[in-house]
Amino acid sequence: MNPGEPQTPVMGQDDRQRSRELSLRQLYPPLKVPGYEQEKFVGRGAFGEVWSAIDSNSGRQVAIKFYSHRGVLDWSNMAREVEKLRFLFANRYVVQLFEVGWDSDPPFFVMEYMPTGSLADRIRQGPLPVPEAVRLFREIATGLVQAHGRGVLHCDLKPSNIMLDEDGRPRLADFGQSRLSHEHLPSLGTFFYMAPEQADPQALPDVRWDVYALGAILYQLIVGTPPYQTAESLATLSAKDTLHDKLAAYRHHLECSTRPSEHRRAPGMDSALATIINRCLALDPARRYSNVQEVMGALDERERRRAQKPLVQLGAIGPTAVVVVMALIALAIVNAVLSTAQRQLVERTLESNRFAAHLVASRFALEIDKRWRCMEHEAAAPPLQKALAEAVYSAPSEPDGAELQSWLEGRHQFWNTQFSSKTAAAYWFVLDRRGSLLAISPPNPGLVGQSFAYRDYFHGQGDDLSNHGARPINVPHRSNVFLSQPGNILSVAFSVPIRDAASQSREPLGVLVMEADLGHFAEFLGARHQFAAIVDLRPDETGREGLIAEHPQLQNRPVGSLRTYIPDAMLADLKRLSARHLQQAPAEDLDVGEGEPGGAEGGQFEFYRDPLDPQPDDLWLCSSQPTVVSRGSGRRDDTGWIVLIEERRQEVLHPLHRFWRTVVYGGLVAIALVTLILTALWIYVLWHLSEERGARRFLKRLVGMSESLRSTAGSTTARPGATERPGAMARSGTTEPLPPEGVAHG
């Protein structure tokens, strides 16, 4: 027995007081038993206390159980336990009895000492793995079979009454509540291990009581707590005053609670073992195993099926594994082919787009060069030279601007016929060397005479200045991108210096400016899912780089929200590409294969997310090409613009995806057909392997398989009004111990 473990008998108040007093005296045993020495206190129970000692003759360690509570001692209880131990003498699964001291005060008997403790001590360390629990359960059941074979019913089987020897093998102990099969005396066990019909003072001993307790022990081995035990149930039983009320409350709790199912969720649990536990714990004795031999038979059947299971699984899994391996190999081959095809398709698309970007960038560069050349040509026109020469030696308001205005309007209209209607210049205007506006086309008298020396198209320093003391440009220049007024349209100004044609001085007389709206310089007739865009690598009028200057989606955006920039990482890659491209020789400029294929260093982006895409999660294949103007004599001017050709990745790979879906659907159909054939062959094999070659036997197998599947799913049917309240294992003092007998059988 274990210290603190609730025992079956009930002690009165005097005995409780005496027990508390005895708890203070554990240095010496109640009686010095001759022939034994080195006594050590082990524990105390309802009837007395247990000490370990050494047999002086054999040196064997033993346990001495003293019945020291004589005030309430039922002598028949001790006699019954000794009697049952004698019946089971030399039983390997029962704690052995060595000596009995009937006439001693207090009386005692000497038993085997179990140094490992009880099964309850082992369970306190936590639930056991299912294989270990089944091993212990089988040995306990074997011991019960042998005890029942000798006509002994334990009637109070629980973990604290099962001791563990040095090898960890269980031994049955504490037969104080046991009955012989021919005895018709009631016997009450321990709550949550006691069958519901046993919780009746008038019930006659039944072998199925031990079957129920056996199932409760196996459940506790796996889960850690006995079935039906909850904190609420323990509190309810403790609140009852009389034994009759406690027993009635216990029976009511079992009848109204949900069937225990926690064991089904234990790792390693199988349906056969769960069925054994459920049948042992059946509340109706008729649905329970009729004896422990049937429980052992169910365990043997489970082991037999588990032994056959690998062969059955091999017969079912083997062909399936072959099919799966072949399918995986085929899938890997197809996937490798598709991956190679996808890589080649992406690379070819990127190269094709890069070639298209080169053509668009070349056309754009020619467009820019054409504007600079026409403006350089007009910068030498006599009306312009005359007006600027006069402005050099007079105040800005003194020169007569009528002739200059007429000339400027004429040249504006003429050159607009040389450009497309979408890229025609919005404005032409002339600035003197101080930055004052001399003429503008279309005419705007309110602007004439104002100073624009701070603007980038006048001084060419890349940004608008805060003062008006800048000097005019010396070479053709394109300004930063700005929002033109009043339409709030992204615009750019192309400007050239105006020099005195009759003088050798290189000091500009002024600046001729052409302003054009962006949006149509990079128009590209590609596929439905392919388009061109222009990105400005120079700072715009806000000072930020990477502005998307042209894009089809810009036309759909509200006025005033036209500023969108590419990601910073992509901007850095494009700036490196532009710097490297500007250093190439003119002949190399036509080599569209330059750079790393598919890499950012080569101006190709395989997974680009377009900031202006209405579907921001879509990916694009993007190739780029800087716009560089060749000015002759090896001179190459970087415009700061770079052309992007974008193509939706999903559309490019759509044929491969469609082919992949075809392969997958075809493979699934093939697997389904093979599975159907294998299933038919397996049914045929099962049919001929059956002991009965008839439909009834086959249907029985199918019914058994369905029941096994339902059992594995762990579904349980709750009784009406039942609720499941899993609780912790109660320790000593939580329930009132039950008397062994004494209830009249009416």
MINUPA-449790 format. One record per residue (C-alpha): x, y, z. Coordinates in pm, whole numbers, plus 50000, padded with zeros to 5 digits. Layout:
// MINUPA-449790
XYZ ...
// end
This chain:
// MINUPA-449790
500005000050000 501085036149948 501085065050196 498185088450148 496305064949912 492565063050002 491705028350129 488465009850130 487465009050506 486005038650693 487625050851015 485725068051289 486675101051448 488685084351726 490595063651476 491325094551268 492755111651575 494845081551659 496035079851297 497205115751316 499065108151636 500685077751485 501875098451188 504225115551429 505765082651541 507515067851241 510895060751395 509925026751536 507395000751420 504354993151639 505844959351717 509304944151701 508794912651497 511354885951585 513634875651301 513474909351121 515674939851152 516484973650996 512834983450986 511915014150777 508555031250759 506875027750416 503345041050450 500045041250632 496575030550521 493095026450660 493894994350854 497375002950977 500855008650848 503524991450642 507224988150727 510064973350529 512544950450704 515344925650641 514844888750714 517684879950951 517904844250820 517734849050445 518744885550410 515644890550199 513854924150217 510164920750312 507174942550388 505394939450725 501784950750736 500604959551089 496864960851161 497244987751425 493715002951407 492124976451621 489284999051728 487564994351395 489384963751273 487204937751110 489064905351184 487324888150898 488904913250660 492424903450765 491464867050765 490004870550418 493144887050279 495384860850432 493074833750307 493174846849950 496944851049957 497244814750066 494984804549782 497294822649542 500564811349698 503394807749445 501384827549187 503894847648989 501414876748949 500444880249320 502424895249607 503484865049817 502654859750186 505474846950413 504244848850773 501134858350979 501114871151336 497544864951451 498184867351823 500434897751815 499354932151923 498884946051671 498494916251439 500584915951121 501604895650823 504834895650625 504794898850244 507154903849955 508644938449940 508144957149611 510874983949592 509514999549276 506265009349446 502775006749310 501345012248966 499765044049104 503255057449173 504215050648813 501085067648678 501825098948882 504865103848658 502535107848360 500595086548111 502375056147970 503025049847602 500415026947453 502774996947401 503994998247764 500435002747891 499264972447692 502184951647825 501314959748186 497614955148116 498194920547968 500224909348273 497584923048511 494894905048314 496964873048319 497204875548698 493444880748721 492804850648497 494894829048729 493174843449038 489734837848885 490824802948791 491364796149162 487954811149238 489194844549377 487514877149268 489554907849362 486604932649371 488844962649451 491284963849161 493024997749122 496565010549051 497435014149421 496624977149471 499014966649195 502674965949296 505674966049061 508614942749117 512254950649044 511714942848674 508694965948658 506254936948625 502904940248806 501834919949111 498294919449248 498004929949612 495494939949884 492874912349866 490974926550166 487824931449956 488184899549754 485534872649740 485504836249642 483334828149346 480884809049566 480614836749828 477434857549817 478654886950023 478564922449886 481864940549833 482334977049758 485364988949565 486835023449499 485125051449315 485905054248941 487285018648935 484045003149061 481424991248813 478075009448847 476244977848951 478904971649219 477995004949383 475014987749543 475304973549898 473044944849796 474894935049479 476424900449460 480054896349349 480474892948974 483584885648769 482584914648543 483394938648827 487054930148779 486594934048401 485324969648452 488194977948691 490644963048442 489334986448169 489515016148406 493175008148483 494095005648114 492295038548049 494235055248331 497535040848211 497015057547875 495255089847977 496585095848329 493235097748510 490535071548563 487395073448347 484505095948451 486605113148720 486205150948710 486635178948961 482845182848971 482265145949039 484805145749320 483175176249477 479725160449445 480805128249615 482595147049893 479465167549960 477385136550033 477155127050400 476065090850394 477415060550215 474035054650052 474005089949907 477585086649782 476835054049603 473655068249450 475525099449334 478285077749186 475825056448987 473965087448868 477225103748757 478225073248549 474795070148389 474555107048294 478135113548180 479435112047827 481295080347741 485055085547800 486875092947475 490155108747580 491975075747524 491135076947153 493335107647111 496385091947275 499415087547047 499675051846921 496035043346995 494325020046749 490675011946698 490944976146830 492454987147161 489935015347194 487154990047139 488584967747414 488644996847658 485125007947564 483714972947606 485424968147943 483935001348057 480444993847931 477965004948197 475604976848107 477154944148235 475544925347947 477584945947697 480784940747892 483194911947844 481794883048045 485194874248194 488854883348178 489574854347942 487504872247678 489574903547734 492744883247680 491184868147369 490434902947235 494054912947304 495294881847122 493004889446828 494334924946819 497904912246816 497074887446542 495564914646326 498494937546394 500844909546288 498844904345966 498474941445902 501924946245739 501214918345490 497764931845411 499134966945381 501974954745162 499474938644927 497534971044906 500354996144930 502884978144708 501084982744375 499975017244485 503545026644568 504665014944223 502015036444061 502885066144281 506625062644209 505965060443837 503665090543860 506285110044056 509005101243806 506765111543519 505845143143706 509495151143770 510365145943404 507455167343286 508305193643545 511945194343435 510905197543071 508445225143153 511005243143371 513525242543087 510875253842841 509775281443077 513345293743125 513985294242751 510655311142684 511345337742946 514865344042814 513665346542454 510855369742556 513275391842750 515645393042454 512775400642218 511565428142447 515095441442474 515345443642099 511985461542097 513245484842372 516335492142159 514155501141861 511865523342067 514845540042239 516575545541902 513415560641758 513015582342065 516645593442044 516155602941677 513045622441776 515005641942038 517945647441801 515585659541533 514165686041765 517595697841871 518775699741509 515745719041386 516105743241677 519845747041611 518985754641250 516425780841349 518795796141604 520745811041310 517635826841150 518075864941083 514945876341269 516055857741580 519665869541548 518555905541498 516165905441794 518725890442030 521515913341908 519305943341987 518475928342327 522165926642414 522525964542396 519075975142516 516685969442805 514395939342777 511355960642701 512905981842426 513325957642128 510415955541889 509045920241933 506415920641658 508765907541391 510225881541628 506765870541742 505565866241384 508645846641290 508385824241596 504745815841531 505555806941172 508385783841265 506255767641539 503515759641292 505955747541027 507885723641245 504765709441407 503905696141062 507175676641075 506185658541393 503215636641469 500125653741602 500595636841941 504235647641984 503945682541833 505425711042039 503005728142274 505105760042294 508065777142128 509635806542310 512805827642305 514775838942609 517565864642596 520855859142773 519405873243095 516535848243083 513815873442990 511055860642764 511125879342427 508455859642237 506245829142281 504065808542046 501135805242090 501165841942196 500825850442566 501535888042612 501335884542989 504535863642994 506635885942766 509325903742962 509215879643258 512455863343366 512825825343343 516535824343413 515885801443713 514385774043496 516385743043408 515825746743035 517665780543053 520715772443265 520805734243222 521865726743582 519235699743634 517005718243876 515195751343911 517265777344094 516175801344363 517835831744197 517895846443848 521635850943803 522335818843610 524085818443272 522425803442963 523225768542831 526105762542588 524925729042444 521545714042353 519685704242667 516485687142772 514965699543095 513655680643393 510105667943370 507535691643513 503765696743531 502815722443274 500135748143350 497235750543334 496585714643221 498775697143481 500315675243212 503775660043237 505915680343000 509545685442900 511415714042732 514125709942467 516435739942443 519475750942238 521795781042280 521515809642032 524905823341922 525795853441709 526355839241357 528495869341255 530755868041559 533405843741675 532225847442033 530915815542190 528885834742447 525195827042383 522865855542295 519925836642436 518075803542440 515475789042202 513065765542381 510535740142256 508085726042516 506295693042443 503865671742638 504925636442732 502785605842682 503245595442321 506985594742248 507285557842335 504135545042169 504745509142076 502535486141873 503095453242054 500925424642173 497775430542377 499695424442697 502875443042590 503645480442604 506445506042631 507115530642912 509695557942973 511455563443305 513325595443386 516585588143570 517195624943634 515535644243918 512175658943825 511065693343940 510445678844289 514025665744304 513145628644302 514575603744051 512855574643878 509695592243760 507585572043518 507265598243244 505225577842995 502975548243062 499605537342915 498005538543259 498975574943314 496195585343077 493655568743307 494815585743625 493175617143769 494745650843698 497255660143967 498175624044054 500525617443764 503735613243962 504625576444006 508155563244058 509815529744006 511235510644308 514585522944439 516315489544380 515295489644015 516325526343983 519845517844099 520105489443845 518895511843563 521355539343652 524245514443641 522985501643306 522735537043166 526265546143284 527755514843129 525805519542806 527025555242768 530645543342776 530195519542481 531375526542130 528625535541878 528895501841702 528325483642030 525165503742085 523385481641836 524295449542020 520995441442189 522465409842344 524805429542574 524525422242947 523585392043151 520515374243012 517565378843241 519585397843498 519175432743637 522735441043531 521675434243171 518625456343204 516235426743222 513825420543508 512025387343525 509745394943822 508905431843788 505875446343968 504575476243777 503565504344020 500845515543775 499405481043713 495715479443820 496495443843935 499475450144165 500125413144233 500815405343867 504405400543753 505935414443434 508885405943214 510685438843165 513585448142934 515175482442926 517305503742697 518825538142769 518065566442526 521385580042399 521655605842121 524675602941887 525715638141787 528535629241547 532305628141591 531845601341852 529795624042079 527015606542268 524545625942482 522665608042755 519095620642766 518525605943114 515575586342982 515355548742967 512775528742773 511025498742932 509225471942733 506905452942965 505075420642895 502765403243140 504495371843264 501275352543303 500335358642941 503775347942820 503655315443015 499975308642946 500665282042677 502945263242916 500385265643196 497705252542964 499955223642864 500695216843232 496995215443314 496465191143027 499245168743157 497915170143514 494335162443414 495505134043192 497665120443471 494795121943719 492555102943481 495265076743432 495805073543810 492075070143863 491855042143606 494855024043755 493395028144104 490095013943987 491844983843835 493934977944149 490834980944368 489024955344156 492004931744178 492244936744556 488554929144601 489004897944392 491944886944613 489994893644933 487074874244796 489174843344733 491164846545055 488024845345263 487224813545452 483724815445311 483654823244940 480274839044951 478794873644945 477854871545313 481484867645421 482544896245196 479804918745328 480844910645684 484374922045600 483064954545454 480894960545760 483874953745986 486004978145789 483355005345817 483004999646191 486785001646227 486815034746041 484075048546263 485935036646571 489135053446449 487285086246399 486555085646773 482905095246753 480905087947066 477235090647142 476415111147449 473635100947680 470725125347706 471655154647926 475235142547966 478205165847966 481885157447951 484065172848220 487575158648219 489155163548561 492405157648736 493265126848935 492055130249293 494535125449571 493915111949921 491255129250121 489085139249824 486615110749858 485295092150156 486655056250162 484045029050132 483425000550378 484244965450264 480964950050367 478444950550646 475484960950433 472714935750484 471654916450181 467914919850188 
// end
